[in-house]
Amino acid sequence: MENKYEWSTFILRVVLGITFFVHGLAKFQGGIENTVGWFGSIGLPGFLAYGVALLELVGGIALVVGLGTRIISGLLALLMAGAILKVKLPVGFIGNGQAGYELDLAFLAMSVAIAINGSNLYALDSKLFKGQKHQNENTKSA
């Protein structure tokens, strides 16, 4: 049986992946042009909306299946740090009539934890790169 640590990071990975996937999907379903316009209204280049929505959508799926987990989590952590600093910080932790940065901070912490520790339980990475892991371990002990 897998250890508790692997199960806990698996749960974080899947929940974070589903959440980002849904957020990315909502950006496209609601009309990506609206998000492009909103980015412009807060002083960001509108084309960044496409990158953010794609990262959330594709990155969310990648996290759920465990593909490129550390890289995707690192990119999502940067995304959350940017969202906090550019949009949410002025309204405060809980917000004042609008959402604060508490949820973004939780997503940032989850992303950083997964980026640092990885998550191999039920992950495509562990299946695709199984031989590579053993090779790296042998190289370290030599």
Buried (B, 14 or more C-beta within 10 A) or exposed (E): EEEEEBBBBBEBBBBBBBBBBBBBBEBBEEEBEEBBEBBBEEEBEBEBBBEBBBBBBBBBBBBBBBBBBBEBBBBBBBBBBBBBEEBBEEBEEEBEEEEBBBBBBEBBEBBBBBBEBBBBBBBBBBEEBEEEEEEEEEEEEE
